[in-house]
């Protein structure tokens, strides 16, 4: 009998130690902030020893913006050779933006990160072509996706944070079959613990189908049994669940940040943040397909993934564990040229009123699973 008791105690001790030292464990006490009616589980869990410090550390590293430059004088495109983006800026404005980009992406290499210093017009460095395309992407996001980035906008620093390659990106999963030496069959993209799925057996790559292609995300049925050809499969449901776990981790929020726990699918009972997230998913699909994927042909072999494509973006690329990237710091307002031709947008009263109708538009579009064009729905930030 004593042997059994010792054995049970040893197992309990082992499991307790495993729980305490497993990644992701956060010791109590933690705080909760109620955001809905009592009894509905509408609350956000906050670790006061980790969450504020994470944002403070990120903000401490933000480079200080230099004073605005004069718009007078000759245009950069008239003075410098081979300027294909931002060529309408004055030389002073153009130089200021270039200096900021080196701080955001190449703080150590400086101009040499993208340019041949013996000939700045030279195109031999692939980084120059990639940066040019990413500048176009930044202006596209700020100009066309106000429904997600609002008046805060984005800069190169939003994703790069002083790194040549953003820290949080993803490759398309390796399509090779891992047969376990004949012991197991086709994995079908599952049963390989990955951060995206919370180290579970969920699909390790929900991004290819849902953040690059416009796959079916809405899987909640309104009938007791599957009805019709559009009924979601178990596999599609697991893709969605894996993506939702990624979004929760990327923003460091609970499901109830966007959803009402008593009716996850009901738009009329969801928080405004769900609408912003809905636009964010479409924005990621757009920039991955139109901009990020387009630079794969410029990259050297060591920058390509198992499918021969470069890294792509997901929610964590910008958010990095904070519900608003950099806590909503409006870095882009200091760089009007990154907003495209129209400059920084200003939200009008008509925009605010129209935002209420976006819930209906979003629900109808998602129900029909139709792709959404940039700027189709009104701004989400209220």
C-alpha positions as CSV (number, residue, x, y, z in Angstrom):
1,X,0.0,0.0,0.0
2,X,2.8,2.4,0.9
3,X,4.5,1.7,-2.5
4,X,1.3,2.7,-4.3
5,X,1.0,5.9,-2.2
6,X,4.7,6.8,-3.0
7,X,4.1,6.1,-6.6
8,X,1.0,8.3,-6.7
9,X,2.8,11.0,-4.9
10,X,5.7,10.8,-7.3
11,X,3.4,11.2,-10.2
12,X,1.6,14.1,-8.6
13,X,5.0,15.8,-7.9
14,X,6.1,15.2,-11.5
15,X,2.9,16.6,-13.0
16,X,3.1,19.7,-10.7
17,X,6.6,20.4,-11.7
18,X,5.7,19.9,-15.4
19,X,2.8,22.4,-14.9
20,X,5.0,25.0,-13.2
21,X,7.9,24.9,-15.7
22,X,6.0,24.4,-18.9
23,X,6.2,27.4,-21.3
24,X,3.1,29.6,-21.1
25,X,2.5,29.1,-17.4
26,X,1.8,32.3,-15.6
27,X,1.7,32.3,-11.8
28,X,-1.1,34.0,-10.0
29,X,-2.4,36.5,-9.1
30,X,-3.7,37.8,-12.3
31,X,-6.3,40.5,-12.8
32,X,-9.5,40.4,-14.8
33,X,-11.4,43.3,-16.4
34,X,-15.1,42.8,-17.0
35,X,-16.3,43.9,-20.4
36,X,-19.9,42.5,-20.5
37,X,-22.8,41.4,-18.4
38,X,-22.0,39.3,-15.3
39,X,-22.2,35.6,-15.8
40,X,-21.4,35.7,-19.5
41,X,-17.6,35.4,-19.1
42,X,-17.0,38.7,-20.8
43,X,-13.7,39.5,-19.2
44,X,-10.1,40.1,-20.2
45,X,-7.3,38.5,-18.2
46,X,-4.3,40.7,-17.4
47,X,-1.0,39.7,-15.9
48,X,0.1,42.9,-14.1
49,X,3.7,41.6,-14.0
50,X,4.1,41.0,-17.7
51,X,1.6,42.8,-19.9
52,X,2.4,46.4,-19.1
53,X,6.1,45.7,-19.1
54,X,5.9,44.2,-22.6
55,X,4.4,47.4,-24.0
56,X,6.8,49.6,-22.1
57,X,9.8,47.7,-23.4
58,X,8.5,48.0,-27.0
59,X,7.9,51.8,-26.6
60,X,11.3,52.3,-25.1
61,X,13.0,51.1,-28.3
62,X,11.0,53.4,-30.7
63,X,13.4,55.7,-32.5
64,X,12.6,59.4,-32.0
65,X,11.2,61.2,-35.1
66,X,13.3,64.0,-36.5
67,X,11.8,67.4,-37.2
68,X,9.7,67.8,-40.3
69,X,11.6,68.8,-43.4
70,X,10.8,71.6,-45.8
71,X,8.8,70.8,-48.9
72,X,10.5,73.6,-50.8
73,X,13.1,73.0,-53.4
74,X,13.7,70.5,-56.2
75,X,12.0,67.1,-56.2
76,X,14.0,64.0,-55.3
77,X,13.1,62.4,-58.6
78,X,14.7,65.3,-60.4
79,X,17.9,65.3,-58.4
80,X,18.6,61.6,-57.8
81,X,18.7,58.8,-60.3
82,X,16.3,55.9,-60.4
83,X,13.9,57.1,-57.7
84,X,10.7,55.2,-58.4
85,X,8.8,55.8,-55.1
86,X,8.6,59.1,-53.1
87,X,10.0,60.9,-56.1
88,X,7.5,63.7,-55.6
89,X,9.1,64.7,-52.2
90,X,11.6,67.5,-51.8
91,X,15.2,66.5,-51.4
92,X,15.0,67.4,-47.7
93,X,11.8,65.4,-47.2
94,X,13.1,62.4,-49.2
95,X,16.4,62.4,-47.1
96,X,14.5,62.5,-43.9
97,X,12.3,59.5,-44.8
98,X,15.4,57.5,-46.0
99,X,17.1,58.2,-42.7
100,X,14.1,57.1,-40.7
101,X,13.9,53.8,-42.7
102,X,17.5,53.0,-41.8
103,X,16.6,53.5,-38.2
104,X,13.5,51.3,-38.5
105,X,15.1,48.5,-40.5
106,X,18.9,48.8,-40.7
107,X,20.1,50.6,-37.6
108,X,23.6,49.0,-37.9
109,X,24.1,48.9,-41.6
110,X,22.5,52.3,-42.5
111,X,22.2,53.0,-46.2
112,X,24.3,50.0,-47.0
113,X,21.4,47.8,-46.0
114,X,19.7,48.4,-49.3
115,X,22.2,50.4,-51.5
116,X,25.5,50.0,-53.2
117,X,27.3,52.9,-51.5
118,X,29.4,53.4,-54.6
119,X,26.3,53.9,-56.8
120,X,23.0,54.5,-54.9
121,X,21.1,54.1,-58.2
122,X,22.4,50.6,-58.7
123,X,19.8,47.8,-58.6
124,X,22.2,44.9,-57.8
125,X,21.1,44.5,-54.2
126,X,17.8,42.6,-53.8
127,X,17.0,44.5,-50.6
128,X,16.5,47.7,-52.6
129,X,13.8,46.2,-54.8
130,X,12.1,44.6,-51.8
131,X,12.1,47.8,-49.9
132,X,10.6,49.7,-52.8
133,X,7.7,47.2,-52.9
134,X,7.3,47.4,-49.2
135,X,7.1,51.2,-49.3
136,X,4.3,50.8,-51.9
137,X,2.6,48.3,-49.5
138,X,2.9,50.7,-46.6
139,X,1.2,53.5,-48.6
140,X,-1.4,51.1,-49.7
141,X,-2.3,50.0,-46.2
142,X,-2.4,53.6,-44.8
143,X,-4.4,54.8,-47.8
144,X,-6.8,52.0,-48.4
145,X,-7.1,50.0,-45.1
146,X,-8.2,52.7,-42.7
147,X,-10.9,50.3,-41.7
148,X,-8.2,48.4,-39.8
149,X,-5.3,50.8,-39.1
150,X,-7.5,53.8,-38.6
151,X,-5.8,57.2,-38.2
152,X,-2.8,55.6,-36.5
153,X,-1.5,54.0,-39.7
154,X,1.7,52.0,-40.0
155,X,5.3,52.6,-40.8
156,X,8.1,50.1,-41.6
157,X,8.9,50.1,-37.8
158,X,5.4,48.6,-37.0
159,X,6.7,45.3,-38.3
160,X,10.5,45.5,-38.4
161,X,11.3,46.9,-35.0
162,X,15.0,47.4,-36.0
163,X,15.3,44.1,-37.8
164,X,16.0,43.6,-41.5
165,X,13.4,40.8,-41.5
166,X,10.4,41.2,-39.2
167,X,10.7,38.8,-36.2
168,X,7.2,37.3,-36.5
169,X,6.4,36.0,-40.0
170,X,5.6,32.6,-41.5
171,X,6.4,30.3,-44.4
172,X,3.9,28.2,-46.2
173,X,4.0,24.7,-44.5
174,X,6.2,22.0,-46.0
175,X,3.8,19.9,-48.2
176,X,6.1,16.9,-47.9
177,X,4.5,13.8,-46.4
178,X,5.9,12.8,-43.0
179,X,4.9,9.1,-42.8
180,X,6.7,8.3,-39.6
181,X,8.7,5.5,-41.2
182,X,5.5,3.8,-42.1
183,X,4.0,4.0,-38.6
184,X,1.6,6.8,-39.4
185,X,-0.1,8.0,-42.6
186,X,-0.6,11.4,-44.1
187,X,-0.5,14.1,-41.4
188,X,-2.7,16.4,-43.5
189,X,-0.9,19.4,-42.0
190,X,-1.7,18.4,-38.4
191,X,-0.3,16.7,-35.3
192,X,2.9,18.8,-35.4
193,X,2.9,21.2,-32.4
194,X,3.3,24.7,-33.7
195,X,2.9,28.1,-32.1
196,X,0.1,29.0,-34.5
197,X,-2.1,26.3,-33.0
198,X,-1.1,26.8,-29.4
199,X,1.3,23.7,-29.5
200,X,-1.8,21.5,-30.0
201,X,-2.6,19.0,-32.7
202,X,-4.5,21.6,-34.7
203,X,-3.3,22.5,-38.2
204,X,0.2,24.1,-38.0
205,X,-0.5,26.3,-41.0
206,X,-3.9,28.0,-41.0
207,X,-2.4,31.0,-42.7
208,X,-2.0,29.7,-46.3
209,X,-5.8,29.1,-46.6
210,X,-7.0,32.0,-44.4
211,X,-4.5,34.8,-44.4
212,X,-3.2,34.4,-48.0
213,X,-6.1,32.9,-49.8
214,X,-9.7,33.9,-49.0
215,X,-10.6,30.5,-47.4
216,X,-13.8,29.9,-45.4
217,X,-13.4,31.2,-41.9
218,X,-17.0,31.4,-40.8
219,X,-17.8,27.7,-39.8
220,X,-20.6,28.1,-37.3
221,X,-23.7,26.4,-38.6
222,X,-27.3,27.4,-38.1
223,X,-28.8,24.0,-38.6
224,X,-28.5,20.8,-36.5
225,X,-26.8,18.9,-39.3
226,X,-24.7,20.0,-42.2
227,X,-26.9,21.4,-44.9
228,X,-25.9,22.0,-48.5
229,X,-22.6,22.0,-50.3
230,X,-21.3,25.0,-48.4
231,X,-21.3,23.3,-45.1
232,X,-18.0,23.6,-43.3
233,X,-15.9,20.5,-42.9
234,X,-14.2,19.4,-39.6
235,X,-10.9,20.3,-41.3
236,X,-12.1,23.8,-42.1
237,X,-13.3,24.2,-38.6
238,X,-9.9,23.3,-37.2
239,X,-8.2,25.8,-39.5
240,X,-10.5,28.5,-38.1
241,X,-9.8,27.4,-34.5
242,X,-6.1,27.4,-35.1
243,X,-6.3,30.9,-36.6
244,X,-8.3,32.1,-33.7
245,X,-5.8,30.8,-31.3
246,X,-3.1,32.6,-33.2
247,X,-5.0,35.9,-33.1
248,X,-5.6,35.5,-29.4
249,X,-1.9,35.0,-28.7
250,X,-0.7,37.6,-31.2
251,X,-2.9,40.3,-29.5
252,X,-2.6,38.8,-26.0
253,X,-6.4,38.8,-25.5
254,X,-9.1,36.4,-24.7
255,X,-11.8,35.3,-27.2
256,X,-14.2,37.7,-25.5
257,X,-12.1,40.6,-26.7
258,X,-14.1,40.3,-30.0
259,X,-16.8,37.7,-29.3
260,X,-19.7,37.5,-26.9
261,X,-19.3,34.2,-25.1
262,X,-23.1,33.5,-25.2
263,X,-23.3,33.9,-29.0
264,X,-19.9,33.7,-30.7
265,X,-21.3,34.1,-34.2
266,X,-23.7,37.0,-33.5
267,X,-22.4,40.2,-34.9
268,X,-25.0,42.3,-33.1
269,X,-23.8,41.0,-29.8
270,X,-20.0,41.2,-30.5
271,X,-17.7,44.0,-29.5
272,X,-16.5,46.7,-32.0
273,X,-13.1,45.0,-32.0
274,X,-14.5,42.0,-33.9
275,X,-15.2,44.3,-36.8
276,X,-11.7,45.7,-36.7
277,X,-10.3,42.2,-36.7
278,X,-12.5,41.2,-39.6
279,X,-11.0,44.0,-41.7
280,X,-7.5,43.0,-40.4
281,X,-8.0,39.4,-41.8
282,X,-8.9,40.8,-45.2
283,X,-6.0,43.3,-45.1
284,X,-3.6,40.4,-44.4
285,X,-5.0,38.4,-47.3
286,X,-4.6,41.5,-49.5
287,X,-1.0,42.4,-48.6
288,X,0.2,38.8,-48.6
289,X,-1.2,38.1,-52.0
290,X,-0.5,41.4,-53.7
291,X,2.7,42.7,-52.1
292,X,4.6,40.2,-49.9
293,X,4.3,37.2,-52.3
294,X,5.4,39.4,-55.2
295,X,8.9,39.9,-53.8
296,X,9.6,36.1,-53.5
297,X,11.2,36.2,-56.9
298,X,13.7,38.8,-55.7
299,X,14.9,36.9,-52.6
300,X,18.0,34.7,-52.4
301,X,17.6,31.0,-51.8
302,X,18.4,31.2,-48.1
303,X,15.4,33.6,-47.6
304,X,12.9,31.2,-49.1
305,X,10.7,28.6,-47.4
306,X,10.0,25.0,-48.2
307,X,7.6,26.0,-51.0
308,X,10.0,28.4,-52.6
309,X,8.3,31.5,-51.3
310,X,9.4,34.2,-48.9
311,X,8.1,35.0,-45.4
312,X,4.6,36.4,-45.1
313,X,2.7,38.4,-42.5
314,X,0.1,37.5,-39.9
315,X,-1.4,39.3,-36.9
316,X,1.7,38.9,-34.8
317,X,3.9,40.6,-37.4
318,X,2.5,43.9,-36.3
319,X,0.8,43.3,-32.9
320,X,3.6,41.4,-31.2
321,X,1.6,40.6,-28.1
322,X,-0.3,43.9,-27.8
323,X,-3.9,44.5,-28.8
324,X,-2.9,47.7,-30.7
325,X,0.6,47.7,-32.2
326,X,2.9,49.8,-30.0
327,X,-0.1,50.6,-27.9
328,X,-1.6,52.7,-30.7
329,X,1.4,55.0,-31.0
330,X,0.8,57.1,-34.1
331,X,4.3,57.1,-35.6
332,X,3.0,57.5,-39.2
333,X,1.5,60.9,-38.5
334,X,5.1,62.2,-38.6
335,X,5.6,60.9,-42.1
336,X,2.8,62.1,-44.4
337,X,4.4,60.7,-47.5
338,X,3.7,57.2,-46.1
339,X,0.0,57.8,-46.4
340,X,0.0,57.9,-50.2
341,X,-1.1,60.8,-52.3
342,X,-4.0,61.9,-50.1
343,X,-2.0,62.3,-46.8
344,X,-3.2,61.1,-43.4
345,X,-7.0,60.5,-43.4
346,X,-9.3,62.4,-41.0
347,X,-12.3,60.5,-39.7
348,X,-15.5,62.6,-40.4
349,X,-18.8,62.4,-38.5
350,X,-20.2,60.7,-41.6
351,X,-17.5,58.0,-41.2
352,X,-18.4,57.5,-37.6
353,X,-22.1,57.1,-38.3
354,X,-21.4,54.8,-41.3
355,X,-19.3,52.6,-39.1
356,X,-22.4,51.3,-37.3
357,X,-23.7,49.9,-40.6
358,X,-20.4,48.1,-41.1
359,X,-21.5,45.3,-38.8
360,X,-24.3,44.5,-41.1
361,X,-22.1,44.7,-44.2
362,X,-19.4,42.5,-42.5
363,X,-22.0,39.9,-41.5
364,X,-23.5,39.7,-45.0
365,X,-20.1,39.5,-46.7
366,X,-18.7,36.9,-44.3
367,X,-21.9,34.8,-44.6
368,X,-21.5,34.7,-48.3
369,X,-17.7,34.3,-48.0
370,X,-17.1,36.9,-50.7
371,X,-13.7,38.6,-50.9
372,X,-13.7,42.2,-49.8
373,X,-11.9,45.0,-51.6
374,X,-9.8,47.5,-49.6
375,X,-11.9,50.4,-48.3
376,X,-15.2,48.7,-49.2
377,X,-16.6,49.0,-45.7
378,X,-16.4,52.1,-43.5
379,X,-13.8,52.7,-40.8
380,X,-14.1,50.4,-37.7
381,X,-12.5,52.5,-35.0
382,X,-15.1,54.4,-33.1
